[in-house]
Structure formats: C-alpha cells, structure tokens
C-alpha cells in the first residue's frame, strides 16, 4: 500500500492510499515513501490546511468500516471548517446514540480529513484518539478558529 509522510504542527503524519483513494491517515513517519498523484495531492492539501490557506479537502476517501460508521463519517465531513457539533447532534442527524458516535469517531481511519476533531461533548471538549489526544484536538480546533498553533 503506497504511503507518504509529512511533518505537521500535530506531529508527523502518514497518508495511505489504496486503488487511488485515501484509506488511512496515521500519526508517525511511514517506513516506505511513495509519491503517487493522490498522495502528493493529499500532502499538499494537508500542508495548506496547516498553513491556514485551505478550509476544505478535495480528495477521494475510502475509509474502511461498518455501514453505520461510514454514515457517521459522512456526517462529520458535512461539519463546516471552524464549526463544531456535539455527539448528540451527530447522533440525531445520522442515527445512533452519542456513545455510538464517539465509538465511530474513535475508529475513524482518516482523522483530520474526516474531521472527528470537530465533535464535542455536551459538557466539554470530549475525547480524541489521534496524536497527543486532547491536546491535538485543541490544536486542530484552534487552527480552524484562526488561532495560532503552538
């Protein structure tokens, strides 16, 4: 599976492709580096996002998961840049419960591109399983709010 890595304000990221579509975004530097057209475009768009010049991604995504999780991830992709939704709002829009939405978020194979960081708990920031956890989520939310990145 072709992979390409990049440095970012939230740590090194590796994007993976299968059949011309993005299937994963993982924290850490991948062992093998392959510059396919899709992966180069993904790296460029992520760099633009972190530079504050891109608010939406235009990439072919193919996350692997259950039909329910795919439905939740599609709902996440409809949350506009710089906005947030609660777990209960996503559950109302896509079905399930706030807990099942949290489970789908935790299993999101393409974080940032599928913006699970934009989902908050009713009483606070909620969880985040990528990078450095809550600190990474706060950094992504600050970036989208026009704040400075640490």
N, C-alpha and C positions, 0 to 999 in steps of 0.2 A: 504494500500500500504506500503510494507516494506521500511524503511528508515534507513540510517546510517550516522552519522556525523563525522567530523574530524576537527581538528584545522589546519589552514594553514597560510602562510605569508600574504594572502589576506583576512583573516577573517575566521570565522567558515563556513564550507560548509556542506550541507546535500545532499546526493545522494539518489534518489528514484528508486525503481525497480517495474516493473510490468511484470508478466509472464516470469521471468528470463532475462529480458533486462532492461538496464538503460533508464529511461524515463525523468529524471529531475536531475539537479544539481542547488541547490539554496543556496544563502548566508543566514547564520544563523544556529542555532543549532535546529535540529528537536526534537519534544517532545518525540516521541517514537523511540527507537533504536532497530533494528532487524539485527542480523548478519546472513545474508544469504550468500551462497558461492559467488554469483555475487557481492553483496555489499562489502563483505570483500576484494575481489579482486580489486574492484574499489577503495576502501580506500587505499589499499596497493599501487596500481599504482599511485594514486594521491600523496601519501606521497613520493614515489620515484621521481616523476616529480618535486615536490617542493624541494627535496634534491639534484636535479641535476643529478640523476642517470638514469632517464627514459626520452626518447625523443619521444616515440610513445605509444599510448594506444592500448590495445588489449582487448576490451570489447564489448559485444553485446549492441548496441544502438538502441533505437526505439523512436526517437523524434516524437511527435505528431504535425502535421502541414499540410498545403496545399501541394500539389504535387510540386508547384513552390518552396516553402520554403525548402522542402526536397531536391530538386535539388541543391539549393544554399548551404545547409548544407553539402551535399556530396562533393561539390566543395571545401568548407572550409577544409574538412578532408584531401584533397589532397595537402594542403599547407604544405610543409615540416617544421619540427621543426626549429626554428631560422630564418625562412624566412617570408616575408610579401608579400601581394599582395594589389593592390588598389581595391577600389569598382568597378572601371570601368573594371579592368582586370577580376574580378569575373563575372561581367555582360557579358563581351564578351565571357567568357568560358561557362557560364551556362545559359545565356539569361537574358532578362530584362534590367533594367537601373541601374545606380549606386544608385539611390534613392530606388529602389525596393530591391536591395541587402542590403542596410542599414536597410530597414524595416524587411527583413528576419533575419538579424543579431540581431536586437533588440528583436525579438521574439524567438531567439534560446533558447530552454528549457534546453539544456545541455552545457552551456558555459564551457570553458577550454577543455573538452573532444571533443567538436566540436569547434575548435579554432577560434572563431569570433574575438578574440583579434589580430589575425594576419592580419586583413584587415584594411588598412589605407586610409585616404582621399588623393586625389591627391595633396592637399596643406598642409598636416599636418597629425596629428595622427587620426583625426576623432573622433567619439563618442564611448561610451561604457556604457552599461546599467547595468553591474554587479558590485557588491561590492561598492567601492567608486568611480565608474565611471572611468574617465580618469586616475586617479592615479593607479587604479587596472590594467588597460590596460598597463600602463607604467611598472608596476612591473612585469607583465607576460612577456612582451617583453624583459625586462632587464634579467630576469631569462633565457630566451631562447638564449639571446645573450652572455650568460656566465658571466653576471654581478652579483654583489652581491645584495641580497634582503635586503630591509630596514626593 
